Amino acid sequence: RMAGSLEALGFERLVDARAPPADGSAAAPQGKADIVVINTCSIRDHAEQKLYSLLGPYAIRKRSGEPVAIVVAGCVAQQEGARLLRRVPEVDVVMGPQYSNRLGDLLEDALNGNQVVATEPTYIMEDVTKPRRGSGVCAWVNVIYGCNERCTYCVVPGTRGVEQSRPVESIRKEMEELAAVGYKEVTLLGQNVDAYGRDMSPKRKFSELLRHVANVPGIERVRFVTSHPRYMSESVITAVAECPRLMPVFHIPAQSGDDEVLRRMGRGYTAERYLEIVAKIRRKIPHAAITSDFIVGTPGETDAQFEATLDLMRAVRFDASMTAAYSPRPNTPMALWDGQLSEEVKEERLARINRLVGEHALAHAEAMLGRDEQVLVEERNTKRPEQVIGRTRCNRLVFFAGDIDALRGRLVTVRITEARKFSLTGELVRGD
């Protein structure tokens, strides 16, 4: 969205020679940019250190007299605020995520000679700025910004602001515009999509939004992330079961399998409640994919509590899980608690949980051998140009031989011939 805003003002995207496009797209022209935008995320540790390291060369350019405007955006910007300007006075704009569609206004103020810190809470305005998108087939669409939860380990509430749901009509309109230029899949985004609509008057439900956007002409697949076990309702599961274009994938972060750890995290549910949600999904959509997030080694986590997490994983057998060893984050309650575990203990637990993640992922993949799967073709396999890459309905990555120019954006049937933990190989059966 920020890149789209700058392009609307007439700026051309340049690529830093040290940082080629992460999405594998063709490189934009290289050169020394007049405006440098560093978009940050503070979920993982060392984000602040990485930012200050990255700022160094641009600060040197500015000190040497070059006319370069430096913008730091995102969660670390929100977290650091004016401290960032004190530490790196060459920075022109520090802006939180809630200001992403107002970059042009902030930049104009900076180019007039002012340093700008935009981190105060603000209501995110609907605008006509189109986000830049790395893919021509799959797009992301925000449905709710911010988060009202207060998980004790998490920096998000303090950096992304309060929950603000976008109007249903705006979301559908954006999806219609995406379809008009050839996109085939949309992922609806929110830190907690199940909170969608509770800040509206009258209140709306996320399941209502799903049904409303599940029939946008031209959009063949709709996905969504992230669900919260505390709020996830059966109506969402029913909507996915009844609407063919809603993909049967549920990303529901459990974080832990121990009730006391979940209580200390401030998650608001128990392991039993989590398993009840999984059981409802399995009853209505037996072949749905369920994925999760886990944090191991939080302060005071005992061996028995860690084992409870492994027990939950064995009970569910997740298709995939994102895992992390706990790292204290600035301005979070858990960072100040006693009982911080050693890095050795955290790394040992992370290795064990990752082994289990891999075992379950491989078992799910091997169960697909010989099956015919519907695949949406996205891109060429850059490592093997004779192959294309797509995803199944359950979001499994599939490689198979094919002509990308003929197949990009098409739904095809692929027979699975090889299985790995997190990807598959197959052969084209037919174009659907």
GUFI-841680 format. One record per residue (C-alpha): residue in three letters; chain; x, y, z; residue number from 1. Coordinates in steps of 0.25 Angstrom, whole numbers, plus 5000, padded with zeros to 4 digits. Layout:
N
  residu  chaine     X     Y     Z  num
     ALA       A     X     Y     Z  NUM
...
//
This chain:
432
  residu  chaine     X     Y     Z  num
     ARG       A  5000  5000  5000    1
     MET       A  5011  5010  5003    2
     ALA       A  5018  5006  4990    3
     GLY       A  5005  5008  4983    4
     SER       A  5004  5022  4989    5
     LEU       A  5017  5026  4985    6
     GLU       A  5015  5022  4971    7
     ALA       A  5002  5029  4970    8
     LEU       A  5011  5042  4974    9
     GLY       A  5019  5039  4962   10
     PHE       A  5031  5032  4968   11
     GLU       A  5038  5020  4962   12
     ARG       A  5042  5008  4970   13
     LEU       A  5057  5005  4970   14
     VAL       A  5063  4993  4976   15
     ASP       A  5075  4994  4986   16
     ALA       A  5086  4986  4979   17
     ARG       A  5088  4979  4993   18
     ALA       A  5074  4974  4994   19
     PRO       A  5068  4968  4982   20
     PRO       A  5053  4965  4982   21
     ALA       A  5049  4955  4992   22
     ASP       A  5037  4950  4984   23
     GLY       A  5046  4946  4972   24
     SER       A  5040  4956  4963   25
     ALA       A  5048  4963  4952   26
     ALA       A  5057  4973  4958   27
     ALA       A  5053  4988  4957   28
     PRO       A  5063  4998  4952   29
     GLN       A  5075  4999  4962   30
     GLY       A  5080  5012  4967   31
     LYS       A  5081  5022  4979   32
     ALA       A  5067  5025  4983   33
     ASP       A  5062  5039  4987   34
     ILE       A  5052  5033  4997   35
     VAL       A  5056  5021  5005   36
     VAL       A  5044  5013  5012   37
     ILE       A  5048  5003  5022   38
     ASN       A  5036  4995  5026   39
     THR       A  5038  4987  5040   40
     CYS       A  5032  4976  5048   41
     SER       A  5035  4974  5063   42
     ILE       A  5029  4960  5065   43
     ARG       A  5043  4954  5066   44
     ASP       A  5055  4958  5074   45
     HIS       A  5066  4966  5069   46
     ALA       A  5057  4974  5060   47
     GLU       A  5061  4987  5066   48
     GLN       A  5076  4984  5064   49
     LYS       A  5074  4980  5050   50
     LEU       A  5067  4993  5047   51
     TYR       A  5078  5001  5053   52
     SER       A  5088  4993  5045   53
     LEU       A  5080  4995  5032   54
     LEU       A  5079  5010  5034   55
     GLY       A  5094  5013  5035   56
     PRO       A  5097  5014  5020   57
     TYR       A  5085  5023  5017   58
     ALA       A  5089  5032  5029   59
     ILE       A  5103  5033  5023   60
     ARG       A  5097  5037  5010   61
     LYS       A  5089  5048  5017   62
     ARG       A  5101  5053  5025   63
     SER       A  5109  5054  5013   64
     GLY       A  5099  5064  5007   65
     GLU       A  5091  5055  4998   66
     PRO       A  5076  5059  4997   67
     VAL       A  5070  5046  5002   68
     ALA       A  5057  5045  5010   69
     ILE       A  5057  5033  5020   70
     VAL       A  5044  5027  5025   71
     VAL       A  5043  5016  5036   72
     ALA       A  5029  5010  5036   73
     GLY       A  5023  4998  5043   74
     CYS       A  5023  4992  5056   75
     VAL       A  5037  4995  5061   76
     ALA       A  5034  5010  5057   77
     GLN       A  5022  5010  5065   78
     GLN       A  5029  5003  5077   79
     GLU       A  5042  5013  5076   80
     GLY       A  5035  5026  5073   81
     ALA       A  5042  5038  5075   82
     ARG       A  5054  5030  5081   83
     LEU       A  5057  5026  5067   84
     LEU       A  5059  5040  5063   85
     ARG       A  5068  5043  5075   86
     ARG       A  5077  5031  5072   87
     VAL       A  5077  5033  5057   88
     PRO       A  5074  5048  5054   89
     GLU       A  5075  5046  5039   90
     VAL       A  5062  5039  5039   91
     ASP       A  5051  5048  5033   92
     VAL       A  5038  5040  5036   93
     VAL       A  5035  5030  5047   94
     MET       A  5021  5024  5045   95
     GLY       A  5012  5013  5051   96
     PRO       A  5005  5003  5042   97
     GLN       A  4992  5011  5044   98
     TYR       A  4997  5022  5035   99
     SER       A  5001  5014  5023  100
     ASN       A  4991  5020  5014  101
     ARG       A  4995  5034  5018  102
     LEU       A  5010  5033  5014  103
     GLY       A  5008  5044  5004  104
     ASP       A  5003  5054  5014  105
     LEU       A  5014  5051  5024  106
     LEU       A  5025  5051  5013  107
     GLU       A  5020  5064  5008  108
     ASP       A  5022  5070  5022  109
     ALA       A  5036  5064  5023  110
     LEU       A  5040  5069  5010  111
     ASN       A  5036  5083  5015  112
     GLY       A  5047  5082  5026  113
     ASN       A  5040  5075  5037  114
     GLN       A  5043  5062  5045  115
     VAL       A  5030  5054  5046  116
     VAL       A  5026  5044  5057  117
     ALA       A  5013  5038  5054  118
     THR       A  5010  5027  5064  119
     GLU       A  4998  5032  5071  120
     PRO       A  4985  5024  5070  121
     THR       A  4977  5028  5058  122
     TYR       A  4965  5022  5050  123
     ILE       A  4970  5016  5037  124
     MET       A  4963  5023  5026  125
     GLU       A  4958  5016  5013  126
     ASP       A  4965  5021  5001  127
     VAL       A  4967  5018  4987  128
     THR       A  4982  5015  4988  129
     LYS       A  4984  5001  4982  130
     PRO       A  4994  4992  4989  131
     ARG       A  5006  4987  4980  132
     ARG       A  5005  4972  4980  133
     GLY       A  5017  4962  4977  134
     SER       A  5008  4952  4970  135
     GLY       A  4998  4953  4958  136
     VAL       A  4990  4942  4963  137
     CYS       A  4989  4943  4978  138
     ALA       A  4986  4955  4986  139
     TRP       A  4984  4959  5001  140
     VAL       A  4973  4968  5005  141
     ASN       A  4972  4974  5019  142
     VAL       A  4959  4972  5026  143
     ILE       A  4962  4977  5040  144
     TYR       A  4974  4985  5046  145
     GLY       A  4979  4985  5060  146
     CYS       A  4977  4976  5072  147
     ASN       A  4970  4977  5085  148
     GLU       A  4976  4965  5091  149
     ARG       A  4987  4966  5102  150
     CYS       A  4995  4954  5101  151
     THR       A  5006  4956  5111  152
     TYR       A  5017  4952  5101  153
     CYS       A  5013  4960  5089  154
     VAL       A  5016  4974  5084  155
     VAL       A  5005  4975  5074  156
     PRO       A  4994  4982  5082  157
     GLY       A  5004  4993  5085  158
     THR       A  5009  4995  5071  159
     ARG       A  4997  4993  5062  160
     GLY       A  4986  5000  5070  161
     VAL       A  4972  4996  5073  162
     GLU       A  4963  4987  5065  163
     GLN       A  4957  4994  5053  164
     SER       A  4948  4986  5043  165
     ARG       A  4947  4991  5029  166
     PRO       A  4933  4992  5023  167
     VAL       A  4928  4979  5016  168
     GLU       A  4926  4988  5003  169
     SER       A  4940  4993  5003  170
     ILE       A  4946  4979  5004  171
     ARG       A  4937  4973  4993  172
     LYS       A  4940  4985  4984  173
     GLU       A  4955  4983  4985  174
     MET       A  4953  4968  4982  175
     GLU       A  4945  4971  4970  176
     GLU       A  4956  4981  4965  177
     LEU       A  4966  4970  4967  178
     ALA       A  4957  4960  4959  179
     ALA       A  4956  4970  4948  180
     VAL       A  4971  4970  4946  181
     GLY       A  4973  4955  4946  182
     TYR       A  4975  4951  4961  183
     LYS       A  4969  4938  4964  184
     GLU       A  4971  4936  4979  185
     VAL       A  4970  4945  4991  186
     THR       A  4974  4943  5005  187
     LEU       A  4967  4952  5016  188
     LEU       A  4976  4957  5026  189
     GLY       A  4975  4961  5041  190
     GLN       A  4982  4959  5053  191
     ASN       A  4969  4953  5059  192
     VAL       A  4959  4951  5047  193
     ASP       A  4949  4946  5057  194
     ALA       A  4948  4959  5063  195
     TYR       A  4943  4965  5050  196
     GLY       A  4931  4974  5052  197
     ARG       A  4930  4975  5067  198
     ASP       A  4935  4989  5066  199
     MET       A  4924  4993  5056  200
     SER       A  4910  4998  5059  201
     PRO       A  4902  4990  5057  202
     LYS       A  4912  4978  5060  203
     ARG       A  4915  4969  5048  204
     LYS       A  4921  4955  5048  205
     PHE       A  4933  4949  5041  206
     SER       A  4924  4938  5036  207
     GLU       A  4915  4948  5029  208
     LEU       A  4927  4955  5022  209
     LEU       A  4932  4941  5017  210
     ARG       A  4918  4938  5011  211
     HIS       A  4917  4952  5005  212
     VAL       A  4931  4951  4998  213
     ALA       A  4931  4936  4994  214
     ASN       A  4924  4939  4981  215
     VAL       A  4932  4950  4975  216
     PRO       A  4932  4947  4960  217
     GLY       A  4946  4943  4956  218
     ILE       A  4951  4940  4969  219
     GLU       A  4952  4925  4970  220
     ARG       A  4958  4924  4984  221
     VAL       A  4957  4931  4997  222
     ARG       A  4966  4928  5009  223
     PHE       A  4967  4935  5022  224
     VAL       A  4977  4937  5034  225
     THR       A  4978  4938  5046  226
     SER       A  4967  4931  5055  227
     HIS       A  4967  4932  5070  228
     PRO       A  4963  4920  5078  229
     ARG       A  4956  4929  5088  230
     TYR       A  4946  4935  5078  231
     MET       A  4945  4925  5066  232
     SER       A  4931  4921  5064  233
     GLU       A  4924  4909  5058  234
     SER       A  4918  4919  5048  235
     VAL       A  4931  4921  5041  236
     ILE       A  4933  4906  5040  237
     THR       A  4919  4905  5034  238
     ALA       A  4922  4916  5024  239
     VAL       A  4935  4909  5019  240
     ALA       A  4927  4895  5018  241
     GLU       A  4916  4901  5010  242
     CYS       A  4923  4911  5001  243
     PRO       A  4932  4904  4991  244
     ARG       A  4941  4916  4988  245
     LEU       A  4945  4917  5003  246
     MET       A  4957  4908  5004  247
     PRO       A  4957  4898  5015  248
     VAL       A  4969  4903  5023  249
     PHE       A  4969  4908  5037  250
     HIS       A  4981  4915  5043  251
     ILE       A  4978  4915  5058  252
     PRO       A  4990  4918  5067  253
     ALA       A  4990  4909  5080  254
     GLN       A  5003  4915  5085  255
     SER       A  5003  4904  5096  256
     GLY       A  4996  4892  5101  257
     ASP       A  4996  4895  5115  258
     ASP       A  4985  4902  5122  259
     GLU       A  4994  4909  5132  260
     VAL       A  5003  4914  5122  261
     LEU       A  4992  4919  5113  262
     ARG       A  4986  4926  5125  263
     ARG       A  5000  4933  5127  264
     MET       A  5000  4937  5113  265
     GLY       A  4986  4943  5114  266
     ARG       A  4980  4935  5103  267
     GLY       A  4967  4933  5109  268
     TYR       A  4964  4918  5105  269
     THR       A  4968  4904  5110  270
     ALA       A  4974  4892  5103  271
     GLU       A  4961  4886  5104  272
     ARG       A  4954  4897  5097  273
     TYR       A  4964  4897  5086  274
     LEU       A  4962  4882  5083  275
     GLU       A  4947  4885  5083  276
     ILE       A  4949  4894  5071  277
     VAL       A  4957  4884  5064  278
     ALA       A  4946  4873  5066  279
     LYS       A  4936  4883  5060  280
     ILE       A  4945  4885  5048  281
     ARG       A  4947  4870  5046  282
     ARG       A  4932  4867  5047  283
     LYS       A  4928  4877  5037  284
     ILE       A  4940  4877  5028  285
     PRO       A  4948  4864  5030  286
     HIS       A  4959  4867  5020  287
     ALA       A  4962  4881  5025  288
     ALA       A  4976  4886  5027  289
     ILE       A  4978  4891  5041  290
     THR       A  4991  4899  5044  291
     SER       A  4996  4906  5057  292
     ASP       A  5007  4914  5064  293
     PHE       A  5014  4910  5076  294
     ILE       A  5024  4917  5086  295
     VAL       A  5033  4909  5095  296
     GLY       A  5041  4913  5106  297
     THR       A  5033  4924  5112  298
     PRO       A  5037  4928  5126  299
     GLY       A  5034  4917  5136  300
     GLU       A  5030  4907  5126  301
     THR       A  5033  4893  5133  302
     ASP       A  5036  4880  5126  303
     ALA       A  5022  4875  5128  304
     GLN       A  5016  4887  5122  305
     PHE       A  5024  4886  5110  306
     GLU       A  5020  4871  5109  307
     ALA       A  5006  4876  5109  308
     THR       A  5008  4884  5097  309
     LEU       A  5014  4872  5090  310
     ASP       A  5002  4864  5094  311
     LEU       A  4993  4874  5088  312
     MET       A  5000  4873  5075  313
     ARG       A  4999  4858  5075  314
     ALA       A  4984  4859  5077  315
     VAL       A  4982  4869  5066  316
     ARG       A  4993  4865  5056  317
     PHE       A  4995  4879  5050  318
     ASP       A  4997  4880  5035  319
     ALA       A  5008  4890  5038  320
     SER       A  5012  4899  5050  321
     MET       A  5020  4912  5052  322
     THR       A  5029  4910  5064  323
     ALA       A  5038  4919  5072  324
     ALA       A  5046  4919  5084  325
     TYR       A  5041  4930  5094  326
     SER       A  5049  4943  5093  327
     PRO       A  5046  4955  5102  328
     ARG       A  5040  4967  5094  329
     PRO       A  5041  4981  5098  330
     ASN       A  5029  4987  5106  331
     THR       A  5022  4973  5108  332
     PRO       A  5019  4968  5122  333
     MET       A  5025  4955  5120  334
     ALA       A  5039  4961  5117  335
     LEU       A  5040  4965  5132  336
     TRP       A  5036  4952  5139  337
     ASP       A  5044  4944  5147  338
     GLY       A  5047  4930  5143  339
     GLN       A  5053  4933  5129  340
     LEU       A  5059  4920  5123  341
     SER       A  5073  4918  5118  342
     GLU       A  5075  4918  5103  343
     GLU       A  5080  4904  5104  344
     VAL       A  5066  4899  5109  345
     LYS       A  5058  4907  5099  346
     GLU       A  5066  4902  5087  347
     GLU       A  5065  4888  5092  348
     ARG       A  5050  4889  5093  349
     LEU       A  5049  4896  5079  350
     ALA       A  5057  4885  5073  351
     ARG       A  5048  4875  5079  352
     ILE       A  5035  4882  5075  353
     ASN       A  5040  4884  5061  354
     ARG       A  5043  4869  5059  355
     LEU       A  5029  4866  5063  356
     VAL       A  5024  4877  5053  357
     GLY       A  5032  4870  5042  358
     GLU       A  5027  4856  5045  359
     HIS       A  5012  4861  5044  360
     ALA       A  5014  4869  5032  361
     LEU       A  5021  4858  5025  362
     ALA       A  5010  4848  5029  363
     HIS       A  4999  4858  5023  364
     ALA       A  5007  4859  5010  365
     GLU       A  5009  4844  5008  366
     ALA       A  4994  4842  5010  367
     MET       A  4993  4850  4997  368
     LEU       A  5001  4841  4988  369
     GLY       A  4993  4836  4976  370
     ARG       A  4982  4846  4979  371
     ASP       A  4977  4856  4968  372
     GLU       A  4977  4870  4974  373
     GLN       A  4972  4883  4969  374
     VAL       A  4984  4893  4968  375
     LEU       A  4984  4907  4965  376
     VAL       A  4996  4910  4957  377
     GLU       A  5004  4923  4962  378
     GLU       A  5018  4924  4956  379
     ARG       A  5030  4917  4949  380
     ASN       A  5039  4909  4958  381
     THR       A  5052  4918  4957  382
     LYS       A  5060  4906  4961  383
     ARG       A  5055  4897  4950  384
     PRO       A  5049  4906  4939  385
     GLU       A  5042  4894  4932  386
     GLN       A  5033  4893  4945  387
     VAL       A  5022  4902  4950  388
     ILE       A  5017  4904  4964  389
     GLY       A  5003  4904  4970  390
     ARG       A  4995  4901  4982  391
     THR       A  4985  4891  4986  392
     ARG       A  4972  4895  4992  393
     CYS       A  4978  4891  5006  394
     ASN       A  4990  4901  5002  395
     ARG       A  5000  4890  5000  396
     LEU       A  5011  4895  4990  397
     VAL       A  5012  4886  4977  398
     PHE       A  5022  4886  4966  399
     PHE       A  5019  4879  4953  400
     ALA       A  5024  4880  4938  401
     GLY       A  5017  4891  4930  402
     ASP       A  5017  4904  4922  403
     ILE       A  5015  4915  4931  404
     ASP       A  5010  4925  4920  405
     ALA       A  4999  4915  4917  406
     LEU       A  4996  4911  4932  407
     ARG       A  4998  4923  4940  408
     GLY       A  4985  4926  4948  409
     ARG       A  4978  4913  4943  410
     LEU       A  4972  4903  4952  411
     VAL       A  4977  4889  4948  412
     THR       A  4977  4875  4953  413
     VAL       A  4990  4869  4957  414
     ARG       A  4993  4855  4961  415
     ILE       A  5002  4854  4973  416
     THR       A  5015  4846  4971  417
     GLU       A  5025  4850  4981  418
     ALA       A  5023  4855  4996  419
     ARG       A  5032  4864  5005  420
     LYS       A  5029  4870  5018  421
     PHE       A  5024  4884  5012  422
     SER       A  5023  4881  4997  423
     LEU       A  5018  4872  4987  424
     THR       A  5022  4868  4973  425
     GLY       A  5012  4863  4963  426
     GLU       A  5008  4861  4948  427
     LEU       A  4998  4869  4940  428
     VAL       A  4985  4861  4938  429
     ARG       A  4976  4872  4931  430
     GLY       A  4973  4886  4931  431
     ASP       A  4959  4889  4938  432
//
